[in-house]
Amino acid sequence: DRIGIFKTMLKRWNGPVSVALYSQDVAKDVREIEDLLDRVDFHIVGASQGLYPVNTLRNVALNNARTDYVILADVDFVPGVGIYEASVAFVASLLAAGRKEEKKVYVF
């Protein structure tokens, strides 16, 4: 029931996306995301015993990300205009400064 919010988020994020989708009805959810499959890597996690495995969902999305750098965001997060481009520029500045291996979390 958050796919609509996710589609709003995608209007502002121009970069690659890895999403773990918690599904209680896989066939229904696949129909709802069909138009996004060329842009988003979906990893469907089936419902199990009524639990909502937040850590599992996060780890599935992170482990399947195609990039070395990620922004971890909940589906309710709607990024500001231009945040993808700003993030790419920020990472480029880190690399140019020789700080590739630096382990830090940056909060925008």
C-alpha positions as CSV (number, residue, x, y, z in Angstrom):
1,D,0.0,0.0,0.0
2,R,3.0,2.3,-0.2
3,I,3.8,1.8,-3.9
4,G,2.1,5.1,-4.7
5,I,4.3,7.0,-2.3
6,F,7.3,5.2,-3.8
7,K,6.3,6.3,-7.3
8,T,6.3,9.9,-6.0
9,M,9.8,9.4,-4.6
10,L,11.0,8.2,-8.0
11,K,9.9,11.5,-9.6
12,R,12.7,13.2,-7.7
13,W,15.4,10.5,-7.7
14,N,17.1,10.0,-11.0
15,G,19.6,7.4,-9.9
16,P,19.6,3.6,-9.6
17,V,17.2,2.1,-7.0
18,S,17.3,-1.2,-5.1
19,V,14.1,-1.9,-3.3
20,A,13.1,-4.8,-1.0
21,L,9.3,-5.1,-1.3
22,Y,7.5,-6.8,1.5
23,S,4.6,-8.6,-0.1
24,Q,1.5,-10.4,1.1
25,D,0.2,-10.8,-2.5
26,V,3.1,-11.2,-4.9
27,A,1.0,-11.4,-8.0
28,K,-0.9,-8.1,-7.2
29,D,2.3,-6.3,-6.2
30,V,4.1,-7.4,-9.4
31,R,1.3,-5.9,-11.4
32,E,1.6,-2.7,-9.5
33,I,5.3,-2.3,-10.1
34,E,5.4,-3.6,-13.7
35,D,5.9,-0.1,-15.1
36,L,9.0,0.5,-12.9
37,L,10.9,-2.7,-13.7
38,D,13.1,-0.9,-16.3
39,R,14.3,1.5,-13.7
40,V,14.2,-0.2,-10.3
41,D,15.6,-3.4,-9.0
42,F,12.9,-5.0,-6.9
43,H,13.6,-7.8,-4.5
44,I,10.4,-9.3,-3.2
45,V,10.3,-10.6,0.4
46,G,7.2,-12.7,1.1
47,A,5.2,-12.2,4.2
48,S,5.9,-14.8,6.8
49,Q,3.9,-15.4,10.0
50,G,2.6,-11.8,10.1
51,L,6.1,-10.4,10.9
52,Y,7.4,-7.3,9.2
53,P,11.1,-7.9,8.9
54,V,12.5,-4.4,8.8
55,N,16.2,-5.5,9.1
56,T,15.8,-8.2,6.5
57,L,14.2,-5.8,4.1
58,R,17.0,-3.3,4.6
59,N,19.7,-5.9,4.2
60,V,18.2,-7.4,1.0
61,A,18.1,-4.0,-0.6
62,L,21.6,-3.1,0.5
63,N,23.1,-6.5,-0.5
64,N,21.6,-6.2,-4.0
65,A,22.5,-2.5,-4.7
66,R,24.5,-2.1,-7.9
67,T,26.5,0.8,-6.6
68,D,29.3,1.2,-4.1
69,Y,27.6,4.1,-2.4
70,V,24.0,4.1,-1.2
71,I,21.5,6.3,0.4
72,L,19.3,4.3,2.7
73,A,15.8,5.7,2.7
74,D,12.4,4.6,3.9
75,V,9.6,4.6,1.4
76,D,8.0,7.6,3.1
77,F,11.1,9.7,2.3
78,V,10.6,12.0,-0.6
79,P,14.0,13.5,-1.6
80,G,14.5,17.1,-2.4
81,V,14.9,18.2,-6.0
82,G,18.4,17.6,-7.3
83,I,19.5,15.4,-4.4
84,Y,20.8,12.6,-6.7
85,E,22.9,15.0,-8.6
86,A,24.2,16.6,-5.4
87,S,25.0,13.1,-4.0
88,V,27.0,12.2,-7.1
89,A,29.0,15.4,-6.9
90,F,29.6,14.9,-3.2
91,V,30.9,11.3,-3.8
92,A,33.1,12.6,-6.7
93,S,34.6,15.2,-4.3
94,L,35.4,12.5,-1.8
95,L,37.1,10.4,-4.5
96,A,39.0,13.4,-5.8
97,A,40.3,14.0,-2.2
98,G,41.5,10.4,-1.9
99,R,38.9,9.6,0.7
100,K,37.4,6.5,-1.0
101,E,38.0,4.1,1.9
102,E,36.8,6.5,4.6
103,K,33.9,4.9,6.5
104,K,31.5,7.7,7.5
105,V,27.8,8.3,7.2
106,Y,26.8,11.7,5.8
107,V,23.4,13.0,6.6
108,F,22.0,15.6,4.2
